[in-house]
Amino acid sequence: MDKLKTLKDFEFRLFTNESTNKFANKNIRNNLKAEAIKWVKDKERGIKFHQEDLSVSGNEAHKVIDFLHAQIEWIKHFFNITEKDL
């Protein structure tokens, strides 16, 4: 089975100049990671909202919370986000 790829495993070939490509790749990765951090924080707010709503919707809220946790873990893995980044 192949190892799951993360953002750092991808190379974006935008320019013919290698040093320009490295600079562009770093900027692209940083911008994508910054956006992914926003996604994680938004999903964490969603978890808090549904945790407060547990008494009303019970089992359905648990399913949503589990789904949000799975999304967060995938985003953190793919974009190499650490707790320090958050």
TORTI-839817 format. One record per atom (N, C-alpha, C): residue in three letters; atom name; y, z, x. Coordinates in nm, 3 decimals, always signed. Example, Ala and Ser with C-alpha at 12.3 -4.5 7.8 and 13.67 -1.06 7.14 Angstrom:
BEGIN
<"ALA", "N", <-0.569, +0.780, +1.319>>,
<"ALA", "CA", <-0.450, +0.780, +1.230>>,
<"ALA", "C", <-0.330, +0.780, +1.320>>,
<"SER", "N", <-0.225, +0.708, +1.285>>,
<"SER", "CA", <-0.106, +0.714, +1.367>>,
<"SER", "C", <+0.003, +0.787, +1.290>>,
END
This chain:
BEGIN
<"MET", "N", <-0.118, +0.000, +0.084>>,
<"MET", "CA", <+0.000, +0.000, +0.000>>,
<"MET", "C", <+0.124, +0.000, +0.088>>,
<"ASP", "N", <+0.222, -0.081, +0.053>>,
<"ASP", "CA", <+0.345, -0.090, +0.130>>,
<"ASP", "C", <+0.432, +0.033, +0.111>>,
<"LYS", "N", <+0.503, +0.066, +0.217>>,
<"LYS", "CA", <+0.597, +0.177, +0.212>>,
<"LYS", "C", <+0.715, +0.137, +0.123>>,
<"LEU", "N", <+0.763, +0.230, +0.043>>,
<"LEU", "CA", <+0.880, +0.202, -0.041>>,
<"LEU", "C", <+1.001, +0.178, +0.048>>,
<"LYS", "N", <+1.072, +0.075, +0.019>>,
<"LYS", "CA", <+1.192, +0.043, +0.097>>,
<"LYS", "C", <+1.311, +0.123, +0.046>>,
<"THR", "N", <+1.402, +0.149, +0.138>>,
<"THR", "CA", <+1.527, +0.214, +0.103>>,
<"THR", "C", <+1.641, +0.121, +0.143>>,
<"LEU", "N", <+1.759, +0.158, +0.110>>,
<"LEU", "CA", <+1.875, +0.074, +0.136>>,
<"LEU", "C", <+1.888, +0.039, +0.284>>,
<"LYS", "N", <+1.855, +0.135, +0.371>>,
<"LYS", "CA", <+1.870, +0.109, +0.515>>,
<"LYS", "C", <+1.771, +0.004, +0.566>>,
<"ASP", "N", <+1.667, -0.028, +0.488>>,
<"ASP", "CA", <+1.568, -0.129, +0.528>>,
<"ASP", "C", <+1.615, -0.271, +0.500>>,
<"PHE", "N", <+1.722, -0.287, +0.425>>,
<"PHE", "CA", <+1.771, -0.419, +0.389>>,
<"PHE", "C", <+1.885, -0.462, +0.480>>,
<"GLU", "N", <+1.883, -0.587, +0.520>>,
<"GLU", "CA", <+1.990, -0.646, +0.599>>,
<"GLU", "C", <+2.059, -0.752, +0.515>>,
<"PHE", "N", <+2.188, -0.745, +0.506>>,
<"PHE", "CA", <+2.265, -0.843, +0.433>>,
<"PHE", "C", <+2.322, -0.943, +0.534>>,
<"ARG", "N", <+2.285, -1.069, +0.522>>,
<"ARG", "CA", <+2.331, -1.174, +0.614>>,
<"ARG", "C", <+2.446, -1.249, +0.548>>,
<"LEU", "N", <+2.566, -1.203, +0.574>>,
<"LEU", "CA", <+2.684, -1.261, +0.512>>,
<"LEU", "C", <+2.762, -1.351, +0.608>>,
<"PHE", "N", <+2.747, -1.324, +0.737>>,
<"PHE", "CA", <+2.827, -1.395, +0.837>>,
<"PHE", "C", <+2.735, -1.445, +0.948>>,
<"THR", "N", <+2.781, -1.544, +1.023>>,
<"THR", "CA", <+2.702, -1.595, +1.135>>,
<"THR", "C", <+2.717, -1.505, +1.258>>,
<"ASN", "N", <+2.827, -1.436, +1.269>>,
<"ASN", "CA", <+2.852, -1.345, +1.381>>,
<"ASN", "C", <+2.775, -1.215, +1.358>>,
<"GLU", "N", <+2.690, -1.178, +1.456>>,
<"GLU", "CA", <+2.604, -1.060, +1.441>>,
<"GLU", "C", <+2.684, -0.930, +1.431>>,
<"SER", "N", <+2.789, -0.914, +1.512>>,
<"SER", "CA", <+2.867, -0.790, +1.506>>,
<"SER", "C", <+2.942, -0.779, +1.374>>,
<"THR", "N", <+2.986, -0.891, +1.320>>,
<"THR", "CA", <+3.051, -0.890, +1.189>>,
<"THR", "C", <+2.951, -0.852, +1.081>>,
<"ASN", "N", <+2.829, -0.902, +1.093>>,
<"ASN", "CA", <+2.723, -0.866, +0.999>>,
<"ASN", "C", <+2.695, -0.716, +1.002>>,
<"LYS", "N", <+2.688, -0.658, +1.120>>,
<"LYS", "CA", <+2.661, -0.513, +1.132>>,
<"LYS", "C", <+2.772, -0.433, +1.065>>,
<"PHE", "N", <+2.897, -0.474, +1.090>>,
<"PHE", "CA", <+3.010, -0.406, +1.028>>,
<"PHE", "C", <+3.005, -0.419, +0.876>>,
<"ALA", "N", <+2.977, -0.541, +0.827>>,
<"ALA", "CA", <+2.970, -0.566, +0.683>>,
<"ALA", "C", <+2.856, -0.486, +0.621>>,
<"ASN", "N", <+2.741, -0.483, +0.689>>,
<"ASN", "CA", <+2.626, -0.408, +0.638>>,
<"ASN", "C", <+2.659, -0.259, +0.625>>,
<"LYS", "N", <+2.726, -0.205, +0.725>>,
<"LYS", "CA", <+2.762, -0.063, +0.720>>,
<"LYS", "C", <+2.856, -0.036, +0.602>>,
<"ASN", "N", <+2.954, -0.122, +0.583>>,
<"ASN", "CA", <+3.048, -0.105, +0.472>>,
<"ASN", "C", <+2.979, -0.120, +0.337>>,
<"ILE", "N", <+2.892, -0.219, +0.326>>,
<"ILE", "CA", <+2.818, -0.238, +0.200>>,
<"ILE", "C", <+2.734, -0.116, +0.170>>,
<"ARG", "N", <+2.659, -0.069, +0.269>>,
<"ARG", "CA", <+2.574, +0.050, +0.248>>,
<"ARG", "C", <+2.658, +0.171, +0.209>>,
<"ASN", "N", <+2.770, +0.192, +0.278>>,
<"ASN", "CA", <+2.855, +0.308, +0.247>>,
<"ASN", "C", <+2.911, +0.299, +0.106>>,
<"ASN", "N", <+2.954, +0.180, +0.065>>,
<"ASN", "CA", <+3.008, +0.163, -0.071>>,
<"ASN", "C", <+2.899, +0.183, -0.176>>,
<"LEU", "N", <+2.781, +0.128, -0.152>>,
<"LEU", "CA", <+2.672, +0.145, -0.247>>,
<"LEU", "C", <+2.628, +0.291, -0.256>>,
<"LYS", "N", <+2.623, +0.358, -0.141>>,
<"LYS", "CA", <+2.585, +0.499, -0.139>>,
<"LYS", "C", <+2.688, +0.584, -0.214>>,
<"ALA", "N", <+2.816, +0.554, -0.195>>,
<"ALA", "CA", <+2.921, +0.628, -0.265>>,
<"ALA", "C", <+2.907, +0.610, -0.416>>,
<"GLU", "N", <+2.877, +0.489, -0.459>>,
<"GLU", "CA", <+2.856, +0.463, -0.602>>,
<"GLU", "C", <+2.732, +0.537, -0.652>>,
<"ALA", "N", <+2.627, +0.538, -0.573>>,
<"ALA", "CA", <+2.503, +0.606, -0.612>>,
<"ALA", "C", <+2.526, +0.757, -0.624>>,
<"ILE", "N", <+2.609, +0.813, -0.540>>,
<"ILE", "CA", <+2.642, +0.956, -0.549>>,
<"ILE", "C", <+2.710, +0.985, -0.682>>,
<"LYS", "N", <+2.795, +0.894, -0.727>>,
<"LYS", "CA", <+2.859, +0.909, -0.859>>,
<"LYS", "C", <+2.752, +0.906, -0.969>>,
<"TRP", "N", <+2.654, +0.817, -0.955>>,
<"TRP", "CA", <+2.546, +0.808, -1.055>>,
<"TRP", "C", <+2.469, +0.939, -1.062>>,
<"VAL", "N", <+2.437, +0.996, -0.944>>,
<"VAL", "CA", <+2.362, +1.122, -0.940>>,
<"VAL", "C", <+2.441, +1.232, -1.009>>,
<"LYS", "N", <+2.568, +1.243, -0.976>>,
<"LYS", "CA", <+2.651, +1.348, -1.036>>,
<"LYS", "C", <+2.662, +1.330, -1.187>>,
<"ASP", "N", <+2.672, +1.206, -1.233>>,
<"ASP", "CA", <+2.677, +1.179, -1.376>>,
<"ASP", "C", <+2.546, +1.220, -1.444>>,
<"LYS", "N", <+2.435, +1.188, -1.382>>,
<"LYS", "CA", <+2.305, +1.224, -1.439>>,
<"LYS", "C", <+2.283, +1.375, -1.437>>,
<"GLU", "N", <+2.336, +1.443, -1.334>>,
<"GLU", "CA", <+2.328, +1.589, -1.330>>,
<"GLU", "C", <+2.408, +1.651, -1.445>>,
<"ARG", "N", <+2.522, +1.590, -1.478>>,
<"ARG", "CA", <+2.599, +1.638, -1.594>>,
<"ARG", "C", <+2.519, +1.616, -1.723>>,
<"GLY", "N", <+2.447, +1.505, -1.730>>,
<"GLY", "CA", <+2.361, +1.478, -1.845>>,
<"GLY", "C", <+2.252, +1.582, -1.859>>,
<"ILE", "N", <+2.196, +1.624, -1.748>>,
<"ILE", "CA", <+2.093, +1.728, -1.751>>,
<"ILE", "C", <+2.151, +1.857, -1.805>>,
<"LYS", "N", <+2.268, +1.896, -1.755>>,
<"LYS", "CA", <+2.331, +2.020, -1.803>>,
<"LYS", "C", <+2.359, +2.012, -1.953>>,
<"PHE", "N", <+2.405, +1.897, -1.998>>,
<"PHE", "CA", <+2.433, +1.880, -2.141>>,
<"PHE", "C", <+2.306, +1.900, -2.222>>,
<"HIS", "N", <+2.198, +1.837, -2.181>>,
<"HIS", "CA", <+2.073, +1.846, -2.258>>,
<"HIS", "C", <+2.008, +1.985, -2.245>>,
<"GLN", "N", <+2.031, +2.054, -2.134>>,
<"GLN", "CA", <+1.980, +2.190, -2.122>>,
<"GLN", "C", <+2.049, +2.283, -2.221>>,
<"GLU", "N", <+2.177, +2.260, -2.244>>,
<"GLU", "CA", <+2.250, +2.340, -2.342>>,
<"GLU", "C", <+2.205, +2.306, -2.484>>,
<"ASP", "N", <+2.151, +2.185, -2.501>>,
<"ASP", "CA", <+2.110, +2.135, -2.632>>,
<"ASP", "C", <+1.963, +2.164, -2.662>>,
<"LEU", "N", <+1.893, +2.234, -2.574>>,
<"LEU", "CA", <+1.749, +2.257, -2.591>>,
<"LEU", "C", <+1.713, +2.324, -2.723>>,
<"SER", "N", <+1.795, +2.418, -2.767>>,
<"SER", "CA", <+1.763, +2.489, -2.890>>,
<"SER", "C", <+1.770, +2.399, -3.012>>,
<"VAL", "N", <+1.851, +2.295, -3.005>>,
<"VAL", "CA", <+1.867, +2.204, -3.118>>,
<"VAL", "C", <+1.758, +2.098, -3.120>>,
<"SER", "N", <+1.740, +2.029, -3.007>>,
<"SER", "CA", <+1.648, +1.916, -3.009>>,
<"SER", "C", <+1.516, +1.940, -2.937>>,
<"GLY", "N", <+1.500, +2.052, -2.871>>,
<"GLY", "CA", <+1.374, +2.095, -2.812>>,
<"GLY", "C", <+1.302, +1.993, -2.726>>,
<"ASN", "N", <+1.189, +1.944, -2.778>>,
<"ASN", "CA", <+1.100, +1.857, -2.701>>,
<"ASN", "C", <+1.169, +1.728, -2.657>>,
<"GLU", "N", <+1.251, +1.674, -2.743>>,
<"GLU", "CA", <+1.321, +1.549, -2.709>>,
<"GLU", "C", <+1.415, +1.571, -2.590>>,
<"ALA", "N", <+1.483, +1.685, -2.586>>,
<"ALA", "CA", <+1.572, +1.717, -2.474>>,
<"ALA", "C", <+1.492, +1.730, -2.345>>,
<"HIS", "N", <+1.373, +1.790, -2.352>>,
<"HIS", "CA", <+1.288, +1.803, -2.233>>,
<"HIS", "C", <+1.251, +1.666, -2.178>>,
<"LYS", "N", <+1.221, +1.571, -2.265>>,
<"LYS", "CA", <+1.186, +1.435, -2.221>>,
<"LYS", "C", <+1.304, +1.369, -2.151>>,
<"VAL", "N", <+1.422, +1.386, -2.207>>,
<"VAL", "CA", <+1.542, +1.327, -2.147>>,
<"VAL", "C", <+1.570, +1.390, -2.012>>,
<"ILE", "N", <+1.558, +1.521, -2.004>>,
<"ILE", "CA", <+1.581, +1.593, -1.878>>,
<"ILE", "C", <+1.483, +1.547, -1.771>>,
<"ASP", "N", <+1.356, +1.534, -1.806>>,
<"ASP", "CA", <+1.255, +1.487, -1.710>>,
<"ASP", "C", <+1.287, +1.346, -1.663>>,
<"PHE", "N", <+1.330, +1.261, -1.756>>,
<"PHE", "CA", <+1.365, +1.123, -1.722>>,
<"PHE", "C", <+1.485, +1.120, -1.627>>,
<"LEU", "N", <+1.586, +1.201, -1.654>>,
<"LEU", "CA", <+1.704, +1.207, -1.568>>,
<"LEU", "C", <+1.669, +1.258, -1.429>>,
<"HIS", "N", <+1.581, +1.359, -1.422>>,
<"HIS", "CA", <+1.537, +1.410, -1.292>>,
<"HIS", "C", <+1.466, +1.300, -1.212>>,
<"ALA", "N", <+1.382, +1.223, -1.278>>,
<"ALA", "CA", <+1.311, +1.113, -1.210>>,
<"ALA", "C", <+1.410, +1.009, -1.158>>,
<"GLN", "N", <+1.510, +0.976, -1.239>>,
<"GLN", "CA", <+1.611, +0.879, -1.196>>,
<"GLN", "C", <+1.688, +0.931, -1.074>>,
<"ILE", "N", <+1.725, +1.058, -1.079>>,
<"ILE", "CA", <+1.798, +1.119, -0.967>>,
<"ILE", "C", <+1.716, +1.112, -0.839>>,
<"GLU", "N", <+1.588, +1.147, -0.847>>,
<"GLU", "CA", <+1.503, +1.146, -0.728>>,
<"GLU", "C", <+1.490, +1.005, -0.671>>,
<"TRP", "N", <+1.477, +0.906, -0.758>>,
<"TRP", "CA", <+1.466, +0.768, -0.710>>,
<"TRP", "C", <+1.596, +0.725, -0.643>>,
<"ILE", "N", <+1.709, +0.754, -0.706>>,
<"ILE", "CA", <+1.839, +0.717, -0.649>>,
<"ILE", "C", <+1.859, +0.784, -0.513>>,
<"LYS", "N", <+1.827, +0.914, -0.506>>,
<"LYS", "CA", <+1.843, +0.986, -0.379>>,
<"LYS", "C", <+1.756, +0.925, -0.270>>,
<"HIS", "N", <+1.633, +0.889, -0.305>>,
<"HIS", "CA", <+1.543, +0.831, -0.207>>,
<"HIS", "C", <+1.594, +0.694, -0.160>>,
<"PHE", "N", <+1.622, +0.607, -0.254>>,
<"PHE", "CA", <+1.660, +0.470, -0.218>>,
<"PHE", "C", <+1.789, +0.465, -0.137>>,
<"PHE", "N", <+1.887, +0.545, -0.176>>,
<"PHE", "CA", <+2.017, +0.541, -0.110>>,
<"PHE", "C", <+2.029, +0.645, +0.002>>,
<"ASN", "N", <+1.918, +0.712, +0.034>>,
<"ASN", "CA", <+1.916, +0.811, +0.143>>,
<"ASN", "C", <+2.023, +0.917, +0.125>>,
<"ILE", "N", <+2.030, +0.972, +0.004>>,
<"ILE", "CA", <+2.131, +1.073, -0.028>>,
<"ILE", "C", <+2.071, +1.211, -0.006>>,
<"THR", "N", <+2.141, +1.293, +0.069>>,
<"THR", "CA", <+2.098, +1.430, +0.094>>,
<"THR", "C", <+2.183, +1.525, +0.010>>,
<"GLU", "N", <+2.142, +1.649, +0.004>>,
<"GLU", "CA", <+2.220, +1.750, -0.069>>,
<"GLU", "C", <+2.359, +1.765, -0.006>>,
<"LYS", "N", <+2.368, +1.746, +0.125>>,
<"LYS", "CA", <+2.496, +1.752, +0.194>>,
<"LYS", "C", <+2.591, +1.644, +0.143>>,
<"ASP", "N", <+2.537, +1.526, +0.111>>,
<"ASP", "CA", <+2.619, +1.416, +0.058>>,
<"ASP", "C", <+2.678, +1.449, -0.078>>,
<"LEU", "N", <+2.605, +1.530, -0.155>>,
<"LEU", "CA", <+2.651, +1.562, -0.290>>,
<"LEU", "C", <+2.754, +1.672, -0.285>>,
END
